[in-house]
Amino acid sequence: MNKIKTLTLVDDDDVFVFLTKKTIQETKLIELIKVFENGLDALNFLIDNKNDLDALPEIILLDLSMPIMNGWQFLDEYVKLYPSLGKKITIYICSSSISPDDITRAKSISAVSDYIIKPISKDKFIDMIKNL
């Protein structure tokens, strides 16, 4: 299995971020994990680095409920930004919401690869990487 250079975690829950980073690090499949506490910071990073393919992540794990810019707002802006990005980025929504409406809405957005209910297990993460 190929190693992924960069994964971006967009979530404001410190406990989830800590545990998810540990889980991901245990797999030894990701070289670098970047963390943003809200969608706006993550979006600005993508905009600032849209021509730097090495800086852009291969994967984004996106929470829906965050301050400043939530996951839905991020996705609205990402869909507009995507054509100018020089790299395909796989987005997984990682949420504690089990609402069928959220799941259906997420799966209707072409930029979203899957909807994962928190927490992410090591096995689930490995499956995500295998499916890239």
C-alpha positions in Angstrom: 0.0 0.0 0.0 1.3 3.4 -0.9 2.0 6.0 1.7 0.0 9.2 1.6 2.1 12.4 1.9 -0.4 14.7 3.5 -3.7 14.4 5.3 -5.7 17.4 6.5 -7.9 17.1 9.5 -10.5 19.9 9.8 -12.2 19.6 13.3 -12.5 21.7 16.4 -12.8 18.8 18.8 -9.4 18.5 20.6 -10.1 15.0 21.9 -11.2 13.7 18.5 -8.2 15.4 16.8 -5.8 13.8 19.4 -7.3 10.3 19.1 -7.6 10.4 15.3 -4.0 11.6 14.9 -2.8 8.7 17.2 -4.9 6.2 15.2 -3.6 7.5 11.9 0.0 7.6 13.1 -0.3 3.9 14.2 -1.0 2.9 10.6 2.3 4.5 9.4 0.4 5.3 6.1 0.5 9.1 6.4 3.7 11.2 6.4 2.2 14.5 7.6 -1.1 15.4 9.3 -2.2 19.1 9.2 -4.9 20.2 11.5 -7.3 23.2 11.1 -9.9 24.0 13.8 -12.4 25.5 11.3 -13.3 25.4 7.6 -12.2 29.0 6.9 -8.6 28.3 8.0 -8.5 25.1 5.9 -10.1 26.9 2.9 -7.6 29.7 3.2 -4.7 27.2 3.3 -6.0 25.6 0.1 -6.3 28.9 -1.6 -2.9 30.1 -0.6 -1.3 26.8 -1.8 -3.5 26.0 -4.8 -0.5 26.0 -7.1 1.8 24.1 -4.7 1.0 20.5 -5.3 3.3 19.3 -2.5 1.6 21.4 0.1 -1.9 20.3 -0.9 -3.3 17.3 0.9 -4.4 14.0 -0.7 -7.1 13.6 1.9 -9.3 15.9 4.0 -11.2 14.6 7.0 -13.9 17.2 7.5 -16.2 17.7 10.5 -19.6 19.4 9.9 -20.1 21.3 13.1 -17.4 23.9 13.7 -17.2 27.6 14.5 -16.4 30.4 12.0 -17.0 28.2 8.9 -18.7 24.8 9.3 -18.2 21.8 7.1 -21.2 22.6 4.8 -20.0 26.1 4.2 -16.5 24.8 3.5 -17.8 22.3 1.0 -19.8 25.1 -0.8 -16.6 27.1 -1.2 -14.5 24.1 -2.0 -16.7 23.1 -4.9 -16.0 26.6 -6.4 -12.3 26.3 -5.7 -11.8 22.8 -6.9 -11.4 23.5 -10.7 -8.4 25.8 -9.9 -6.6 23.2 -7.7 -3.9 21.2 -9.5 -4.5 18.1 -7.5 -7.3 15.7 -6.7 -8.2 15.8 -3.0 -10.4 13.1 -1.5 -12.8 14.4 1.1 -14.4 12.3 3.8 -16.9 13.8 6.1 -16.2 12.7 9.7 -19.1 13.6 11.9 -20.8 12.5 15.1 -24.2 13.2 13.4 -26.2 10.2 12.5 -28.9 12.2 10.9 -30.1 10.6 7.7 -30.5 14.1 6.2 -26.8 14.9 6.8 -25.7 11.6 5.3 -27.9 12.0 2.3 -26.9 15.7 1.8 -23.2 14.8 2.1 -23.4 11.9 -0.4 -25.2 14.3 -2.9 -22.0 16.5 -3.0 -19.7 15.2 -5.7 -16.6 16.4 -3.8 -17.4 14.1 -0.9 -16.2 10.5 -1.1 -17.9 9.1 2.0 -19.6 9.9 5.3 -17.9 8.4 8.3 -19.5 8.5 11.8 -17.0 9.3 14.5 -14.8 7.8 15.9 -12.5 6.4 13.1 -11.1 3.0 13.9 -7.7 2.0 12.6 -9.3 -0.7 10.4 -11.7 1.9 8.9 -8.9 4.3 8.2 -6.8 1.5 6.5 -9.9 0.7 4.4 -10.2 4.4 3.4 -6.6 4.4 2.2 -6.9 1.2 0.3 -9.9 2.6 -1.6 -8.1 5.7 -2.8 
